[in-house]
Amino acid sequence: MLKKIAAALAVMVFAVASFAAVDVNKGSAADLDGLKGVGPAMSARIIEARKQGQFKDWADLMQRVKGVKEKKAAKLSGEGLTVNGESFKGSAAAVPAKAAKAAKDDGKTKPAAKP
């Protein structure tokens, strides 16, 4: 019984550790590399850009680090990456663009394919 409790406790500790947030301004290369979607090349780019100064927000990160745009930022945030403790919330400019496209496409049918 004691072994089962110890095993369950160990599993919970590892689960919590795997979901721990990594702040882009504080994490080491190994911390960043441990996130799904961040490999050695991206962690090196992040650390190199961080030498210019800490990232102010997600927009600053996306501007300064090659390969990080909105889609990638959303994925990395989902994996636990934060900027100054904040997760990625998306830009205000992207939401209206998607809404406008949906409104434009709404109610229109695509023409039938010609034989």
N, C-alpha and C positions, 0 to 999 in steps of 0.2 A: 504494500500500500504506500509506503514511504517513497519507494522508487517511482511510482506513478505520479505522486505529487511533485517530486523533484523534476521529473521529466516535463510535466505540464508547466511548471514554473520556468524551466529553461526555454521552452517553446515560446512562452509569453515574452520573456526577455528578448529573445531574438526577433520576435515580431515587432516589438516596440523599437528596437534598434534599427531594423530595416526600414521603418517608416519615419525615422527621425529627419527633421528638416535640416537642410544644409543651406546656410546663407552664402550667397555668391561672394560677398565681401570678406567673409571670415574663413570659409572652407579651404582646406589644403587641396593640392592636386589629387591626392588619394580620396578625399571626401567627395570631390566633384566627380572623379572617375567612377566612384561607386554608384552614382545615379544612373539609372537606365536612360540611355539616350545621350550620355556624355562619355565620350571616349578620351583617350590620351591627347588627341589633337585639339579637341574642343576645350578640354581643361587647360591646356597650355595657352590657347588663345584667350581664355577668360583671365588667367593669371597675368598674362602679358598686358592685357588691357587694364587690368586692375592696378598695374604699376603707375599708370597715369593719374590715378586717383580712384577712390571708391565709387561704385555705381550708385547714382542717386535714386534711380527707380528702374522699372522694367524697360521703359522707353530708352533710357540711357544705355542699358545693357544691350538692347537690340540694335542700337545705333553703332556701338563700339565693337561688338563681337560678331565677326563674320559667321554666317550660318545660323544665327538666332533671329528669327522673325516671329510673327504672331503665332503661327501654328506650332513652331518648335517651342516657343516660350510657354504656351499652354500645356504642352506635353511635359516639359521640364518641371513646371510648377506642380503638375499632377504627381510627379515623381518625388516631390519634396523640396525642390529648389525655391529659395526665396531671395528677394532683394530687400535688404533692411527689414527683414521679418515679414514682408508682404508677399502674398502669392499673386500670380498674374491674374488680372481681371479683364484683360482685353482692352483695346483702345476704343474710345467713344466713336472714332471715325469709322471703324470697321462695322459697327452695329447698324448705323443707318444705311451703309452701302448694301449690306446683306438684306435689310428690310426692303430697300428700294427695289432690289433685284427680284425678291419674292413677290412684291406687289406687281411688278411689271409682268412676271410670268404667270401670275394668278389669273385664272379664267381663260387663258389662251390654250388652245389645243395645237398640237403639232400637226402639220400637214401629212396626209397619208403618203406612204412611199409609192413611187411610180414603179409599175412592173417592168 
